[in-house]
């Protein structure tokens, strides 16, 4: 199987390089495609598939979308489908037809002594630090912008670069913070490289300012109690897959377990004598003890007795196809919950709709019920209450209690000179 994984990894790299060099796909786009290909690889490993071909593509997409096609897919799902088809097309023909994008006509040319130094630096990063193709593409773009500036301002010799030149260049950057950060970081590393190569008399990288992004975390995506119950009730429970998915969704909705902890849940974590679930959380390593609620316990028993394939695996939840292996990635749990949201017809616009949203909704309901932060922190398995404070920003009910009444304004405030009153 290792040889097959290696072959598939090579296929992913070849397609990524082809899309970048032939059709000028951005690093972000190729990175998004690659994440989809990794999901495909997990699907192959989980189901014991040795070779990739168009038949495997169809099996994977059918598994992901449950037969849905075309306009029935979200934009994110369409992107996953397109990336998978590009992989199959390249494997079959050695190329990918992209009618809407012309081939690259102009390549980045690094001329002069500075350009040659940039090329050597990129080779160093590729060989010594084994940077990915996507990262190298980003470095190349950032340094080409600096080279263009130097050529335009007649800074051709490397020794002519000093802190004044660097600061003037930085002052010309007119781009968003998500672009400025990698530009400054790449420039800082390149200047440090030139100094170590004794091409600069001083390490001017220390004078390049740091651009710090301070963003507030996104507000939690929460759903009402009615929406959560609608989601749970919509799960089909007559089939083995339905019984498994129902138990998974209940663990996320009732107990707030993370996807990673559900995927790794073992028989040894279930303590039927004390009606508790005891785990060591994958994310934090912190031990967590939760009550095994009746509906959660009954759903797990129903799955184990009537749906789970016979297996020696110590993990509770298994794939529904041979060789019935455990989930090697928490992404499977995420997909199960997301498909359930869509099938239930719940409005997911502008809200996340994975297992994390079920966890956040539980935390929000506990806040609404005036549960103190330390208790919520314990239930959700947070390392400290600082993580739990994240939910306070959406507790509008409690915020309303802090509202101050606006004092009335005296009519004299509206009187102007001359005794004229303006209504």
N, C-alpha and C positions, 0 to 999 in steps of 0.2 A: 504494500500500500504506500510506503514511503516513496518508492519510485514513481508511482502514479501521482502523488501529491507534488513531487518535484517537477514532473512533466506539466502538470496543470499550472504551477507557479511560473514556469517558463512561458507558457502560453499567455498568461496574464501580462507578463512583462513585455512580450513581443507586441501584443495588441496595444498596450499603453504607449510604447515607443512609436508604433506606427501612427496612432491617432495624433500624437504630439508633433511628430516630424513631418507627416504627410498632409495632415488636415488642420494643423495649428490649434488643436484642442487645448484648452487651458489646463493648468495643473489641478484646479479645483474640480473641473468636470471629470478628468481622468481619475482623480481620487474618489469621486462619488461612484463612478463605474466600478472601481476596484473594490469598494466596500460591498457592492452587489455581487461581484465575482467571489468574494470571500464567503458570502452567504451561500452561494452555489457550491463552493468547495465543501463547506460544512454539511450541506445536504448530501453530497456524494459520499463523504466519509460516514455519515450517520446511517446511510442506506447501503453501504458496502459496494458502491458503484466504482468499478475500476477504470473505465474509459469514458471520456466525455465525447458526446456527439449530439446531433440534433434531437435524437430521441430523449436524451437526458435533459436537454433544454426544455422540451415539452413537459416532461415529468416535473421538473423544477417549477416552471411557471404555473402548472396546474396545481401543484402543492401550495404555492404562494397565494394564488388568486382564486382557487377553488372553482376554476372554469370561467371566471369573469374575464371579459376581453374588452378592448376598445374603450368606448366612453365610460364604461362601468368602472374603469380603473382610475385611481387618483393620479395626480401628476407625478407623485413620487413613485407610484407603482409602475406607471408608464416608463419612467426613467430606468427602473430596474429591468423591465422587459426589453427595452431598447439596448441596454448595455449587454444583456445576455445574448440577444440576437447578433450583436456585433461580434461577440466572442465566437459564436458558431460560424458566422460568415467568414471570419478571418481564418479559422481552423480549416474550413473547406476550400477557400479560394486563395488564401494568402493576402487578401486585401479587404477593405471595407468601403463600400460605395456610400458616399455622403453627398447627395445631389445638392443640398442646400448650402454646402460650404466648399468654396474653391480650394484647390491645393495651395500649399504655401509657395509663394513666388519669391519672397524676399527672406533670406536667412540673416540672422544676426551675425554681423561681421566684426570681429574684434581685431582692429588694425593697430599698427604702431607698437611702441614698446609697452605702453600701458595695456593695450589689448592683449599682447602676448603674455603679460604678467597675469591678467585675468584668466586666460585659458589655462595657464599652469596652476593657478589657484583652484579652478574648478576641477582639474584633474586630480589635484591633491585631495580635495574634499571627496571626490568619487572613489578614489583608491584607498586612501588612508582612513577616512571616516565612513566609507561605504554608504554615502547618502543615496537615498532613493532617487529615481528619475524625476519624480515630482518636485522634490526639494531642490535638485540641481537645476531644474527648469526655472524655479523661483529665483535662485541665486543668479542665474544667467540674465534674467530679465532685469533684476535690480542693478547689477553691475554694468549692464549695457547702457542703462540710463545714465549712470555716472560717467561712463566713457564718452557718451554723446555730449554731456555737459563740458567735459574737459576739452574735447576737440573743438567745440563751439567757442570756447574761451581761450583757445590756443595754449592749453596746458598739456603739452605733448610729452615732456620728459617727466619721469616718475619723481625725480628729485625736486621738481617744481611744486609738488603737492605738499601743502602745509595745512595747518589748522584753519587759516583764513580761507583757503580754497574750499575746504570741507564745509565750513560753516556757511559760506556763500551758496554752495550747492544745496545744502539742506534748506536754506531759506527759500530756494526756488521750488521746493516740493509743494505741489498743490494737489493733494490727494487726501482721501479719508484716513482715519486713524488705523484702519485694518490694513492699509497699504504702507503707511509710514513706518509702522513697527518693523516689518520684515526688511524694508529698505535700509533703515538705520542699523539694524542688527547685522545684515549682510555686509554693509559698508564697514562697520566696526571690525568684523572678522577679517575682511580683506586688508584693511590698513594695518592691523596687527600682524598679518602674514607678511606684508611688505617690509615691516620693521624687522621681523625675525630673519628675513632673507637679506637684511642689510641693504635694502634698496631705499630706505628712508633713514634719515639721521635721528629721528625721534619717533616715539610711539604716540602718534596723534590720535589713536583710537580712544584714548582716555578722555579726550576733549569732545568727543562726539556725544551730544546730549542723549539722554534716555527718555523715551516717550512711554509714559506709563498709562495704561488704560485702566480706568476705575469705573466699572459698570456695576450697577445694581443687578442682583440676580433677577431673572425673569419671574414674574408672578406665577405661583403654582397654578396648574390647570386643574380645576376642581369641577365636580359634577354633583348635582343635587341628590338627595337620598332617593327620590323618585326615579331619577335617571339610572342610578346604580342598580336599583331593584329591577328596572326594565331590562337592563343589560343582563343581569343574572337570569331572569325569567326567560330570556330569549334563547338561551343556550339549549340546543337539542341534546337530550340525554338518553336517547334510545340506542345510539351506536357506541361502540368502544371509544371512538375519538371524542364523541360528545361527553361521555362520562369523565374522561380524562380532562378535557378542557373546562368542564364545569367545576371540578375540584380545584384546578389551577386558578380560575377566576375568583372562586370563593376565598382562597388563601390570600390573594392580593387585596380583595375588597373588604373582607371581614377582619383580617389580621394585619394588613398593610405590609406583607412580606415583599421584599425586593425580588425582581425577576431572577437575579443570580442565586438567591437563596432558595427559591422555588425549584429551579433547575437542579440544584445540588441536594435537595431534600432526600434524606435516607430513612430507611426503616428504623435505624437506631435513634433518630430524632423524635420519633413518636412514642410518647409515654402514655399508654392507654390506662395504666393503673392510677395515674394522677391527672389524667385528661389535660396533658400539657404537650407543647412542642418546644423542644430545647435544641437550639442550634448555635453554631459559631458563625456569625455573619461574614459573608465573603468579602464585603466592602470594608468593614471596620475591624474585623477580627474579634469583635466584642460578643460575649455570650448573651443570648437572648432567650428568655422563657416566656411563652405566650400560652393562654388557655386554648385548649382544643375544643372550640365551640361545637355544639351538637350538629349543626348543619354542615360545618366543615368536616367533622369526623365522619358523618354519615356519607358525605360525598366521596371521601377517600376510601372508605370501606366498600362502597358501591363500585368504585373503579378497580380496586384490588381484587374483588371477588368475581366480577363479571366482565371486566374489560382488559385488564393488564395481561400482556403476553407472558407466558412462562419463561422466566429468566432468572439467572443467578446474580444479576446486577443488584447491588445494595441500594440503588437509587429507586425512589418511588415511581417517578414518571419516565416513560420510555417512548421511543418513536413508534409509530403505528405500523411500520413496515420492517421486514427482516433487514438486518439481524437484531432488531428490537434493542437498540443501544440507548444509553442515557443521553441527555441533551448536553452536547459539548459546548454549547454557547447559550447564553441567556436570551439571544435574539429570537430563539424559537418561542419562548414565553411571550415576548413582546408581540410577535406576529399573531399568536393565538388571541391575545386580548384585542389587538387592533382589528382583526377580522370580526370579532364578536361585536365590537362597537358599531362597525359598518353594517353588519347584518341586522342589528337591533334597530337601526334607523335613528340613532341618537345624533343630534346636531353636534358635530365635532369641529365646526368652523372656528378658526382662531384658537383652538385648544388642542393640547396634546391628548392622545387617546391610547396610551400604552399602559402597562401595569403601574408605572409611576403615577399616573393620574388617579388610579384607584387608591394608592397609598396616600397621595396628597388630599384626596377627598375625605379619607378617613380622618386624617389630622385636622382638616377643617371642621368636620362635624364634631370632633371632640372639643375644639375651641368653642363652637357654638353652644355646646352643652356646659360651658364654663369649667371645663376640666383644666386643672392647673398645668403649667408648662412642664414641670418635672415628670408628671405622670404621662403626658403625651410623649415626652422624650424617651421615657422607658418603654412605652408601647411600640414606638417606631424604631427603637434601637439606636437612637442618636448617641454620639459620643458625649455630647454636652447639650445643654439647653440653648446654646448659641445657634445651633443648627435648627432647633425648633422655633426660634424667634422668627425665622424665615416666613412662618405662616401668619404672624401677627399682622402683616401688611394687608391681608385679605379678610381679616375679622372685622367687618364693617359694623357688626352689631355692637362689639365692645368699643369701637372707635366713636360710635354715636353717643356713648355715655360721656365722652370727653369734650363734646361740642359745647362751646360757650355761647351764651345768648349775646346777640349784638345789641348794644345799648341804643336807645332811641336818640335821634338827632334833634336838637332844639331848633324850632323854627327860625330863631335868630341867625342860624348858620346860613340860611338862604337869603337873608336880607343884605342887599348891596347898598352902596353909598346912595344917598338921596332917598332912602326908605322904600326903594322899589323891591317888591317881592317877586321872585321868579319861581313859578310852580314847577 
